[in-house]
Amino acid sequence: MSEMNNVSGGMTPEPKKNNNTIIIAVVAVVLLCCCCISAVVFYQYLGDPIAQALGF
């Protein structure tokens, strides 16, 4: 109980700034995951034809 009170008490002085930081971090992580997933899918499905076309 005391830990939860301390955490909520620490967040109360600037809730908007803290929430914006969390939202920005979540969006950055999601975008990074999307980029990684799209790169993997791209290379799995299109990597071989592109590599053959380039002569690798």
KEKEDO-786522 format. One record per residue: y, x, z of N, C-alpha, C in turn; residue number from 0. Coordinates in Angstrom, 3 decimals. Each point is the difference from the previous one (the first is absolute). Layout:
<sites>
+----------+----------+----------+----------+----------+----------+----------+----------+----------+-----+
!     n_py !     n_px !     n_pz !    ca_py !    ca_px !    ca_pz !     c_py !     c_px !     c_pz !  nr !
+----------+----------+----------+----------+----------+----------+----------+----------+----------+-----+
!        Y !        X !        Z !        Y !        X !        Z !        Y !        X !        Z ! NUM !
...
+----------+----------+----------+----------+----------+----------+----------+----------+----------+-----+
</sites>
This chain:
<sites>
+----------+----------+----------+----------+----------+----------+----------+----------+----------+-----+
!     n_py !     n_px !     n_pz !    ca_py !    ca_px !    ca_pz !     c_py !     c_px !     c_pz !  nr !
+----------+----------+----------+----------+----------+----------+----------+----------+----------+-----+
!   -1.200 !    0.833 !    0.000 !    1.200 !   -0.833 !    0.000 !    1.249 !    0.867 !    0.000 !   0 !
!    0.019 !    1.036 !    0.833 !    1.200 !    0.821 !    0.087 !    0.249 !    0.735 !   -1.315 !   1 !
!   -1.066 !    0.421 !   -0.697 !    0.195 !    0.691 !   -1.271 !    0.629 !   -0.933 !   -1.031 !   2 !
!   -0.453 !   -1.247 !   -0.036 !    0.567 !   -0.952 !   -0.954 !    1.470 !   -0.257 !    0.324 !   3 !
!    0.335 !   -0.078 !    1.275 !    1.389 !   -0.220 !    0.377 !    0.856 !    1.190 !   -0.416 !   4 !
!   -0.518 !    1.200 !    0.168 !    0.763 !    1.185 !   -0.381 !    0.217 !    0.038 !   -1.514 !   5 !
!   -1.032 !   -0.335 !   -0.753 !    0.132 !    0.037 !   -1.455 !    1.018 !   -1.035 !   -0.460 !   6 !
!   -0.109 !   -1.228 !    0.505 !    0.935 !   -1.035 !   -0.418 !    1.409 !    0.336 !    0.479 !   7 !
!    0.113 !    0.598 !    1.170 !    1.316 !    0.383 !    0.501 !    0.608 !    1.094 !   -0.860 !   8 !
!   -0.844 !    0.910 !   -0.516 !    0.508 !    1.067 !   -0.848 !    0.460 !   -0.514 !   -1.349 !   9 !
!   -0.576 !   -1.114 !   -0.452 !    0.359 !   -0.523 !   -1.317 !    1.234 !   -0.897 !    0.053 !  10 !
!    0.368 !   -0.486 !    1.171 !    1.078 !   -0.985 !    0.064 !    1.388 !    0.549 !   -0.312 !  11 !
!    0.355 !    1.253 !    0.265 !    1.385 !    0.412 !   -0.262 !    0.400 !   -0.112 !   -1.472 !  12 !
!   -0.883 !    0.413 !   -0.943 !    0.333 !   -0.068 !   -1.424 !   -1.171 !   -0.598 !   -0.768 !  13 !
!   -0.208 !   -1.288 !    0.099 !   -1.173 !   -0.587 !   -0.662 !    0.089 !    0.028 !   -1.519 !  14 !
!    1.207 !   -0.198 !   -0.553 !    0.131 !   -0.042 !   -1.456 !   -0.315 !    1.366 !   -0.605 !  15 !
!    0.541 !    1.053 !    0.585 !   -0.243 !    1.334 !   -0.538 !   -1.479 !    0.345 !    0.084 !  16 !
!   -0.626 !   -0.339 !    1.116 !   -1.416 !    0.303 !    0.173 !   -0.835 !   -0.789 !   -0.996 !  17 !
!    0.313 !   -1.270 !   -0.185 !   -0.754 !   -0.823 !   -0.942 !    0.174 !    0.516 !   -1.425 !  18 !
!    1.209 !    0.403 !   -0.360 !    0.217 !    0.528 !   -1.343 !   -0.808 !    1.269 !   -0.213 !  19 !
!   -0.069 !    0.856 !    1.010 !   -0.774 !    1.230 !   -0.127 !   -1.470 !   -0.318 !   -0.206 !  20 !
!   -0.518 !   -0.963 !    0.747 !   -1.410 !   -0.376 !   -0.139 !   -0.248 !   -0.586 !   -1.382 !  21 !
!    0.905 !   -0.853 !   -0.467 !   -0.174 !   -0.622 !   -1.313 !    0.030 !    1.062 !   -1.091 !  22 !
!    0.932 !    0.940 !    0.088 !    0.090 !    1.059 !   -1.006 !   -1.269 !    0.842 !    0.002 !  23 !
!   -0.517 !    0.312 !    1.183 !   -1.225 !    0.800 !    0.088 !   -1.177 !   -0.749 !   -0.616 !  24 !
!   -0.108 !   -1.290 !    0.297 !   -1.111 !   -0.795 !   -0.552 !    0.108 !   -0.073 !   -1.520 !  25 !
!    1.199 !   -0.233 !   -0.506 !    0.185 !   -0.083 !   -1.449 !   -0.337 !    1.335 !   -0.657 !  26 !
!    0.416 !    1.102 !    0.619 !   -0.297 !    1.319 !   -0.562 !   -1.504 !    0.250 !   -0.047 !  27 !
!   -0.709 !   -0.371 !    1.059 !   -1.454 !    0.200 !    0.035 !   -0.676 !   -0.866 !   -1.055 !  28 !
!    0.451 !   -1.250 !   -0.136 !   -0.605 !   -0.895 !   -0.994 !    0.240 !    0.534 !   -1.409 !  29 !
!    1.216 !    0.454 !   -0.278 !    0.282 !    0.540 !   -1.327 !   -0.833 !    1.245 !   -0.271 !  30 !
!   -0.156 !    0.852 !    1.010 !   -0.808 !    1.202 !   -0.170 !   -1.445 !   -0.364 !   -0.309 !  31 !
!   -0.532 !   -0.976 !    0.726 !   -1.381 !   -0.442 !   -0.249 !   -0.129 !   -0.578 !   -1.407 !  32 !
!    0.975 !   -0.796 !   -0.409 !   -0.052 !   -0.585 !   -1.342 !    0.039 !    1.093 !   -1.066 !  33 !
!    0.824 !    1.007 !    0.214 !    0.075 !    1.096 !   -0.969 !   -1.328 !    0.741 !   -0.074 !  34 !
!   -0.607 !    0.275 !    1.150 !   -1.284 !    0.707 !    0.017 !   -1.076 !   -0.833 !   -0.678 !  35 !
!   -0.051 !   -1.289 !    0.308 !   -1.029 !   -0.866 !   -0.582 !    0.192 !   -0.103 !   -1.512 !  36 !
!    1.237 !   -0.164 !   -0.436 !    0.242 !   -0.128 !   -1.436 !   -0.327 !    1.306 !   -0.720 !  37 !
!    0.280 !    1.138 !    0.632 !   -0.336 !    1.284 !   -0.617 !   -1.510 !    0.156 !   -0.133 !  38 !
!   -0.744 !   -0.372 !    1.035 !   -1.462 !    0.102 !   -0.049 !   -0.555 !   -0.916 !   -1.083 !  39 !
!    0.487 !   -1.238 !   -0.036 !   -0.478 !   -0.948 !   -1.020 !    0.355 !    0.502 !   -1.390 !  40 !
!    1.213 !    0.527 !   -0.152 !    0.434 !    0.500 !   -1.306 !   -0.916 !    1.118 !   -0.479 !  41 !
!   -0.287 !    0.958 !    0.874 !   -0.825 !    1.128 !   -0.418 !   -1.457 !   -0.397 !   -0.177 !  42 !
!   -0.481 !   -0.996 !    0.752 !   -1.388 !   -0.427 !   -0.172 !   -0.200 !   -0.689 !   -1.344 !  43 !
!    0.938 !   -0.867 !   -0.372 !   -0.190 !   -0.804 !   -1.205 !    0.612 !    0.631 !   -1.244 !  44 !
!    1.079 !    0.762 !    0.153 !    0.687 !    0.547 !   -1.169 !   -0.019 !    1.520 !   -0.046 !  45 !
!   -0.507 !    0.643 !    1.039 !    0.036 !    1.461 !    0.049 !   -0.865 !    0.639 !   -1.067 !  46 !
!   -1.210 !   -0.550 !   -0.218 !   -0.909 !    0.608 !   -0.967 !    0.535 !   -0.086 !   -1.428 !  47 !
!    0.439 !   -1.164 !   -0.472 !    0.543 !   -0.038 !   -1.370 !    1.216 !    0.902 !   -0.179 !  48 !
!    0.866 !    0.045 !    1.012 !    1.187 !    0.854 !   -0.107 !   -0.421 !    1.463 !   -0.022 !  49 !
!   -0.961 !    0.361 !    0.857 !   -0.470 !    1.383 !    0.029 !   -0.648 !    0.373 !   -1.333 !  50 !
!   -0.770 !   -0.905 !   -0.579 !   -0.630 !    0.281 !   -1.292 !    1.054 !    0.114 !   -1.096 !  51 !
!    1.024 !   -0.841 !    0.064 !    1.048 !    0.048 !   -1.014 !    0.782 !    1.307 !    0.090 !  52 !
!    0.179 !    0.505 !    1.215 !    0.744 !    1.245 !    0.175 !   -0.874 !    1.221 !   -0.240 !  53 !
!   -1.305 !   -0.186 !   -0.060 !   -0.892 !    1.116 !   -0.278 !   -0.602 !    0.633 !    1.237 !  54 !
!    0.143 !   -0.648 !    1.154 !   -0.633 !    0.538 !    1.205 !   -1.448 !   -0.456 !    0.043 !  55 !
+----------+----------+----------+----------+----------+----------+----------+----------+----------+-----+
</sites>
